[in-house]
Amino acid sequence: MKYLKLLPVIYLSSLLAGCTVSHRISKEADRKVLHSAALQNAHVGISIFDTESNKYLYNFQGDKYFVPASNVKIPTCYAAMKYLGDSLLGLKYIETDSLLYISPTGDPTLLHRDFKTQPVFDFLKKGTKRIAYVNSNWETKLYGPGWSWNDFAETYMVERTELPIYGNYISFNLIKENTKTVLKGDIPFFRYAINERVDSINEKIQITRRRADNIYDVFPANGKFTSKQIPFLTFENERLLEDTLKRAWLNKVYPSQNWSYKKIHSQPTDSVLKPMMHNSDNFFAEQALLMVSNELLGVMNDAKIIDTLLKTDFKDLPQKPRWVDGSGLSRYNLFTPQDFIFILNKIKNEFGIERIKEVLPTGGEGTLSSYYKKDSGFIYAKTGTLSGVVAISGYLITSKNKTFLFSVLVNNHQASATDVRRAVEVFLQNIRKKY
């Protein structure tokens, strides 16, 4: 009887404890974020979720839509983790007595400078047969919807393609040849593409690519040139691979329905997902989503695979997002904080915290290199940044060893991104310490 009498008291105490936590977090959010100088006039959405109780501890506009910037890489990462297997499919091929038919897969690692082992290139290099390039199932555009066209020469906006090579960019450096300073790109195929508009090459130069051509103009500049990475137009990628291999090619051929391809895998999948999430690599994100599309649908089409994922894996999202690309470069993307909580929870439940710790950066790493240094090993998160947009969503392991999921999306701020991030950092650090 005494136990029965205590039940309402226990229940009420538990309820009050939950309310107290939510109330405390609400006060912290008001003080540290919503009324901070950097965010007073911004649009803010915050969701905090306790995985142990499977309940939200705090929601401020958690069901409202925000431009999420690179937080879009979170659903892209989930899709890649689920559907690309342990290693990337680097090439499909058929070999006959006289020809090698190759079909690209969208693999972004071919001759990429960050990957020293190159199984696909080694396979192609050792062969002697003529290569026939099989027309791929490419059904999308080189740039994503809503990408800013005037960023075409920036490495965060390289073109998407069925046959990426060298990361789809060229790196220029100044080198000394005898006593002369020379500007050189690291891809011999483009050796005649430099157009010098200076009397002589020296440190006081700048270089840019023409919008519709793989011509790189060199101009005088006040600043000191060190090095520059610039995307190239990918319409020449087949010829670029041919030139690198020093092999004869045939024109494109169309595959037969009866063809049975052999496969070559290139790199561990997480070796691409890690820089994608640590460094917010847009190129890897876009190609990863297209590879998922190729795997599930047999075509490389970002719109189709996004629609498929929203109708299957993400059909239970709290609010249906507007999702248009793999990287988050587009301002057309709209997600809610609660959407990210759902996806983060799905990643944790299906792949486990250890894989999360491998793929996502913690404090002092990647895009968090200047933040959460005291919380290294206790926070794992993806950031996002566009003009007027700051986002961070991820996992927080508290001082009481609870795992919280969080998503903070900020739009239309007029402060510096650093000031916004610092305000959010203080808020999340306090939550970690207190709970």
URMO-V746298 format. One record per residue. NEAR is the number of other C-alpha atoms within 8 Angstrom. Layout:
BEGIN
near
NEAR
NEAR
END
This chain:
BEGIN
near
4
5
6
7
8
8
8
8
8
8
8
8
8
8
8
8
8
9
8
8
9
10
8
8
11
9
8
11
10
9
9
12
12
10
9
10
5
12
14
8
8
10
9
12
16
14
17
13
13
13
11
7
5
7
8
9
12
11
10
8
9
11
9
9
9
11
12
15
17
14
13
14
14
11
8
13
10
10
12
14
10
7
9
14
9
7
11
12
12
15
13
13
11
11
8
6
4
7
10
12
11
12
11
12
12
14
16
13
12
13
10
10
7
4
8
5
4
10
9
12
9
8
8
8
8
6
6
6
7
11
12
13
12
12
9
8
8
9
7
8
6
7
7
10
8
8
9
7
5
5
7
10
12
10
9
7
11
13
12
11
10
11
11
15
12
11
12
12
11
12
11
11
10
12
8
8
7
4
5
6
10
10
9
9
11
7
8
6
8
9
9
5
8
10
8
9
8
8
5
4
10
8
9
10
14
9
9
9
12
9
6
5
7
10
9
11
12
13
10
9
8
6
7
8
8
7
8
8
10
12
14
11
10
9
5
7
10
8
7
9
9
11
9
7
8
6
9
7
9
8
6
8
8
6
7
5
4
4
7
5
7
7
9
10
11
12
10
9
13
10
8
10
13
12
10
13
13
14
9
11
12
13
14
11
15
12
14
14
14
13
13
13
15
13
10
8
8
8
11
15
12
13
9
8
14
10
8
8
11
10
8
7
7
9
8
5
9
8
9
8
10
8
10
12
14
14
15
14
12
14
10
10
15
12
16
14
16
12
13
12
15
10
13
12
10
8
11
10
7
6
8
9
7
6
8
12
10
8
11
12
15
16
17
11
10
9
11
12
10
9
9
14
9
5
10
10
7
11
13
14
11
15
13
12
11
8
4
11
16
16
15
12
14
12
13
12
11
14
9
5
6
11
11
12
15
13
16
13
15
14
12
9
12
8
8
7
10
6
9
12
9
9
12
11
10
9
12
8
10
9
10
11
8
7
8
END
